[in-house]
Amino acid sequence: MAGPTNASRADVLRVLGVLKFVTTDQIQLISLPHLNHRHADKPTAAKRKAARTATPTAALADMRRHRLAANGGSTGAGETLRHRTLKGLEGAATELQRPLSEMGATARGAGVGGATSMTVNETVVALLRSKPDMAKLATDPPELRAAAQAVVKTPPGVGRIGSHWTRAPLPVAGSWSTPGKGGAQADRPCPDRTPGRHPAAVH
């Protein structure tokens, strides 16, 4: 992988590593929020969305060629869901600095139904409240920078994408890394990354 998509690979892997399967729109909202402002002048919502998501879409295309990501399932609105492959799972573990044993499965086909999982994703997006990077807007028009700065000044969210877990096991038997039968899975923020400590689930 080379060129502009190479710089986005780590961002995409971190999102896929946490959310398991995701839309390009969600990747952009989490990792590249400055693009919300840069493409606000496009004439239609569809064109604004296409421009906003062009970078993660290109990165995912390269990642599919390198067998790091794949397409699988769709949302109720017909958006393609992207998920990590086994090779992508290993890459996401490296980017998130998590043991591979804590990364879960590749989640292939898990997003076919879509609705419940998209609700989880949207909750994580809302918790993160990702702020635009003003350095990436340094050469943009003053009015665009002013709109982005107004977002920067809003209250912060909860952690970064690497501060969250989805489909995390809550074992009633076994251990965190090798849970026994009968446990549940939860989605949760993880503000404490101290090894061996796991926060309570978010319900």
Beta strands, then each sheet from edge to edge (+ up, - down):
strand 1: 21-22
strand 2: 69-74
strand 3: 80-84
strand 4: 164-170
strand 5: 184-189
sheet 1: 1+ 3- 2+
sheet 2: 4+ 5-
end
